[in-house]
Amino acid sequence: MPISKDDYILRNFSKIQLKKWELYIITRIVHFLNDSEIEFVCQQFIKTRDGKRYLADLCFPSLKLYYEIDEAQHGSDQHKIKDEHRQREIIDATDFIEKRISIFDKNKNDRNINEINKEVDEFIAFVKKRKKQFISKGNFIPWDYETKFSPAPHLKRGYIDVKDNVVFSNHRDALGCFGYKKGHYQRAVWRIKGSNKEVWFPKLYRNNTWNNSLSNDFKKIIMKRNNNAKIKRRKKREFIVFAHYKDLLGQIVYKFLGEFHTSFKESDNYQHAFIRKKTKIYFKDFDV
């Protein structure tokens, strides 16, 4: 079961409790914003528009915005994601904007806290203004933590889209978008009734049986056996993919990555390749 919203907020702060400047600045932002409609995540893995992966200090997914806090001891590559972290939930932040604050001066000494406060407060004003802009354009989705993992809001609007960072806490809720009405479902693949498409819940990292991988641009999945054994050749398959991840609080989630089709050109007896064909799925295309 997902943790409560209160526990989610407290766990976010606990992740940065040993980083004095991050803790000070992030808690100041959250407290002065005082806006329960704006979702925030501390230490969020993201993929930027240039294809790089970073650990952002503070992220506002609904505002497509992230904030970096540069401390003197941090090297320029400090927050790059290493391969062993790829099972963590990653936000595709190609259309996000970045804001930064530097804690140190040109001599690598900490700046005066009043200067920091002034700059942080300017960022808070920017966040409030950005929310108003999103609302005016009809692009703001209020943070409803209780329905974050539910299929209901997605069914109501009629589609799921990769850019909305769609995640579910179990197979059943993801399958609920496609007409599934039974109890918990544990298998990795489920065929959608009246369709040639299947829902797939892959682990995109080495595990006991498979060594699957996701390309850096999120557009290709390679399926291999962990022991490099042959894989039976099959007909073309069309998968709607919800990848198995651990989020930064240790919860297992299933993240929507899009619709992937078999690429026979890149497949052989030892690997199957799947290429992303869609990032947005409309439920009206299925009998749900």
C-alpha positions as CSV (number, residue, x, y, z in Angstrom):
1,M,0.0,0.0,0.0
2,P,1.3,3.6,-0.8
3,I,2.3,5.6,2.2
4,S,0.2,8.5,3.4
5,K,0.7,12.1,2.1
6,D,1.9,13.2,5.5
7,D,4.5,10.4,5.6
8,Y,5.5,11.2,2.0
9,I,6.3,14.8,3.0
10,L,8.2,13.9,6.1
11,R,10.2,11.2,4.3
12,N,11.1,13.7,1.6
13,F,12.6,16.0,4.3
14,S,14.3,13.1,6.0
15,K,16.3,12.3,2.8
16,I,18.1,15.6,3.0
17,Q,18.4,16.0,6.8
18,L,22.3,15.7,6.6
19,K,22.6,18.3,3.9
20,K,22.3,21.5,5.9
21,W,21.8,24.0,3.0
22,E,19.4,21.8,1.1
23,L,17.4,21.2,4.1
24,Y,17.2,24.9,5.0
25,I,16.4,26.1,1.5
26,I,13.9,23.4,0.6
27,T,12.0,23.6,3.8
28,R,11.9,27.4,3.4
29,I,10.4,27.0,-0.1
30,V,7.8,24.5,0.9
31,H,6.8,26.4,4.1
32,F,6.6,29.8,2.4
33,L,4.7,28.4,-0.6
34,N,2.2,26.9,1.8
35,D,0.4,25.4,-1.2
36,S,-0.9,21.8,-0.8
37,E,-1.8,21.8,-4.5
38,I,1.8,21.8,-5.7
39,E,3.5,18.5,-5.7
40,F,7.2,18.5,-4.8
41,V,9.9,15.8,-4.7
42,C,13.3,16.0,-3.1
43,Q,16.2,14.2,-4.8
44,Q,14.3,13.3,-7.9
45,F,15.9,11.4,-10.7
46,I,15.2,13.1,-14.0
47,K,16.2,12.9,-17.7
48,T,16.9,16.3,-19.2
49,R,16.2,17.5,-22.8
50,D,19.8,16.7,-23.7
51,G,19.4,13.1,-22.6
52,K,21.4,13.3,-19.4
53,R,20.2,11.9,-16.1
54,Y,20.5,13.9,-12.9
55,L,19.4,13.8,-9.3
56,A,17.5,17.1,-8.9
57,D,17.5,18.6,-5.5
58,L,13.9,19.8,-5.7
59,C,11.4,19.0,-8.4
60,F,7.9,20.3,-9.1
61,P,6.5,17.8,-11.6
62,S,3.1,19.6,-12.1
63,L,5.0,22.9,-13.0
64,K,7.6,21.2,-15.1
65,L,10.3,22.8,-13.0
66,Y,13.3,21.7,-11.0
67,Y,15.7,23.5,-8.6
68,E,19.4,22.9,-8.1
69,I,21.2,23.9,-4.9
70,D,24.9,24.3,-5.7
71,E,27.1,23.8,-2.6
72,A,30.9,24.3,-2.6
73,Q,31.8,20.7,-2.1
74,H,29.6,19.5,-5.0
75,G,31.5,18.7,-8.2
76,S,29.8,19.5,-11.5
77,D,29.0,15.8,-12.0
78,Q,27.9,15.2,-8.4
79,H,24.2,14.6,-9.3
80,K,24.6,12.5,-12.5
81,I,22.8,9.2,-12.2
82,K,24.9,6.0,-12.2
83,D,23.9,2.8,-13.9
84,E,23.1,1.1,-10.6
85,H,20.4,3.7,-9.9
86,R,18.4,3.0,-13.1
87,Q,15.8,1.0,-11.3
88,R,14.8,4.2,-9.6
89,E,11.8,6.1,-10.9
90,I,12.9,8.6,-13.5
91,I,10.9,11.6,-14.7
92,D,11.2,12.5,-18.4
93,A,11.9,16.2,-17.9
94,T,12.7,17.1,-21.5
95,D,10.3,20.1,-21.3
96,F,11.1,21.1,-17.8
97,I,13.0,24.3,-16.9
98,E,15.9,24.5,-14.5
99,K,16.5,27.1,-11.8
100,R,19.7,27.2,-9.7
101,I,21.0,28.8,-6.5
102,S,24.7,29.0,-5.5
103,I,25.4,28.7,-1.8
104,F,29.0,29.8,-2.2
105,D,30.8,32.9,-3.5
106,K,33.7,33.1,-6.0
107,N,36.1,32.1,-3.2
108,K,34.0,29.0,-2.4
109,N,32.9,30.4,0.9
110,D,29.3,30.3,2.1
111,R,27.3,33.3,1.2
112,N,25.5,35.4,3.8
113,I,22.2,33.8,4.8
114,N,20.2,37.0,4.2
115,E,21.4,37.0,0.6
116,I,20.3,33.4,0.3
117,N,16.9,34.1,1.8
118,K,16.4,37.0,-0.7
119,E,17.2,34.7,-3.7
120,V,15.1,31.9,-2.4
121,D,12.2,34.2,-1.9
122,E,12.5,35.4,-5.5
123,F,12.3,31.7,-6.5
124,I,9.2,31.2,-4.4
125,A,7.6,34.2,-6.2
126,F,8.5,32.6,-9.5
127,V,6.9,29.3,-8.5
128,K,3.6,31.1,-7.5
129,K,3.6,33.1,-10.8
130,R,4.3,29.9,-12.8
131,K,1.4,28.1,-11.2
132,K,-0.9,31.0,-12.2
133,Q,0.4,30.8,-15.8
134,F,-0.3,27.0,-15.9
135,I,-3.8,27.6,-14.5
136,S,-4.6,30.3,-17.0
137,K,-3.6,27.9,-19.9
138,G,-5.5,25.0,-18.3
139,N,-2.3,23.0,-17.8
140,F,-2.2,22.8,-14.0
141,I,-3.2,19.6,-12.3
142,P,-3.6,20.0,-8.5
143,W,-1.7,17.5,-6.4
144,D,-4.2,14.9,-5.3
145,Y,-1.9,12.4,-3.5
146,E,-4.7,10.1,-2.6
147,T,-5.6,9.5,-6.3
148,K,-2.0,9.6,-7.6
149,F,-1.9,5.8,-8.0
150,S,-5.5,5.4,-9.0
151,P,-6.7,4.7,-12.6
152,A,-9.9,6.8,-12.0
153,P,-8.6,10.3,-13.0
154,H,-7.0,8.8,-16.1
155,L,-10.2,7.0,-17.1
156,K,-12.1,10.2,-16.5
157,R,-10.0,12.2,-19.0
158,G,-9.7,9.3,-21.4
159,Y,-6.0,8.8,-21.9
160,I,-2.6,8.4,-20.3
161,D,0.5,10.3,-21.5
162,V,4.2,9.7,-20.7
163,K,4.7,13.5,-20.1
164,D,2.3,13.3,-17.1
165,N,4.6,10.9,-15.2
166,V,1.8,8.3,-14.8
167,V,2.6,5.7,-12.1
168,F,0.6,2.9,-10.3
169,S,1.4,1.0,-7.2
170,N,0.3,-2.4,-8.5
171,H,-0.5,-4.3,-11.7
172,R,-4.3,-4.3,-11.0
173,D,-4.6,-0.5,-11.0
174,A,-2.6,-0.1,-14.2
175,L,-4.7,-2.8,-15.9
176,G,-7.9,-1.0,-14.6
177,C,-7.2,1.5,-17.4
178,F,-7.9,-1.2,-19.9
179,G,-11.0,-2.9,-18.5
180,Y,-9.5,-5.3,-15.9
181,K,-11.9,-5.7,-13.0
182,K,-10.6,-8.7,-11.0
183,G,-8.2,-8.9,-8.0
184,H,-4.5,-8.5,-7.9
185,Y,-2.6,-9.7,-11.0
186,Q,1.0,-10.8,-10.6
187,R,2.1,-12.0,-14.1
188,A,4.3,-9.8,-16.2
189,V,2.0,-9.7,-19.3
190,W,-1.7,-9.3,-19.8
191,R,-3.5,-9.3,-23.1
192,I,-6.1,-6.5,-23.6
193,K,-9.5,-8.0,-24.4
194,G,-10.5,-7.7,-28.1
195,S,-7.1,-6.3,-29.0
196,N,-3.7,-7.5,-30.3
197,K,-2.0,-5.4,-27.7
198,E,-0.6,-6.5,-24.3
199,V,0.3,-4.8,-21.1
200,W,3.8,-5.5,-19.9
201,F,5.4,-4.9,-16.5
202,P,9.1,-5.4,-17.2
203,K,12.0,-5.0,-14.7
204,L,14.4,-2.9,-16.8
205,Y,17.5,-4.0,-14.9
206,R,19.3,-7.3,-14.2
207,N,17.3,-9.7,-12.1
208,N,17.1,-13.4,-11.5
209,T,15.8,-14.3,-14.9
210,W,16.1,-11.4,-17.2
211,N,18.6,-8.6,-18.0
212,N,16.3,-6.1,-19.7
213,S,17.4,-2.5,-20.4
214,L,16.0,0.8,-21.4
215,S,17.8,3.2,-23.7
216,N,18.9,6.6,-22.5
217,D,16.3,8.3,-24.7
218,F,13.5,5.9,-23.4
219,K,12.7,4.8,-26.9
220,K,14.0,1.3,-27.0
221,I,13.8,-1.8,-24.7
222,I,16.2,-4.7,-25.1
223,M,15.1,-8.0,-23.6
224,K,17.8,-10.6,-22.8
225,R,18.0,-13.7,-20.6
226,N,20.2,-13.3,-17.6
227,N,22.3,-16.3,-18.6
228,N,22.5,-15.2,-22.2
229,A,20.5,-18.2,-23.3
230,K,18.5,-18.2,-26.6
231,I,15.1,-16.6,-26.6
232,K,12.3,-18.2,-28.7
233,R,11.5,-16.1,-31.8
234,R,7.9,-14.9,-31.8
235,K,5.5,-13.0,-34.0
236,K,5.3,-9.2,-33.7
237,R,4.2,-8.0,-30.3
238,E,2.8,-4.7,-29.2
239,F,3.2,-3.8,-25.6
240,I,1.9,-1.0,-23.5
241,V,4.7,-0.8,-20.9
242,F,4.5,0.0,-17.2
243,A,8.1,-0.5,-16.0
244,H,8.9,-1.8,-12.5
245,Y,10.8,0.8,-10.4
246,K,11.6,1.7,-6.9
247,D,10.8,5.4,-6.2
248,L,13.1,7.5,-4.0
249,L,11.1,6.5,-0.9
250,G,11.6,2.8,-1.6
251,Q,8.0,2.2,-2.8
252,I,7.6,-0.1,-5.8
253,V,5.8,1.7,-8.6
254,Y,4.8,0.8,-12.2
255,K,5.6,3.7,-14.5
256,F,4.0,4.2,-17.9
257,L,6.7,4.4,-20.6
258,G,4.5,4.2,-23.8
259,E,3.6,1.7,-26.4
260,F,6.5,-0.5,-27.8
261,H,6.5,-2.8,-30.8
262,T,8.9,-5.6,-31.8
263,S,11.8,-4.5,-34.0
264,F,12.8,-7.6,-36.0
265,K,15.7,-5.7,-37.5
266,E,17.3,-5.3,-34.1
267,S,16.2,-8.7,-32.7
268,D,17.9,-12.1,-32.9
269,N,18.1,-15.4,-31.1
270,Y,19.6,-13.8,-28.0
271,Q,17.8,-10.6,-27.6
272,H,14.4,-9.1,-28.5
273,A,14.2,-5.3,-29.2
274,F,11.1,-3.2,-28.8
275,I,10.8,0.4,-30.2
276,R,8.5,3.0,-28.7
277,K,5.7,3.9,-31.2
278,K,3.4,6.0,-28.9
279,T,3.7,8.1,-25.8
280,K,0.0,8.7,-25.5
281,I,-2.7,6.0,-25.2
282,Y,-6.5,6.8,-25.7
283,F,-8.8,4.4,-23.9
284,K,-11.5,4.9,-26.6
285,D,-9.4,2.7,-28.8
286,F,-10.2,-0.3,-26.5
287,D,-13.3,-1.9,-25.3
288,V,-13.2,-0.5,-21.7
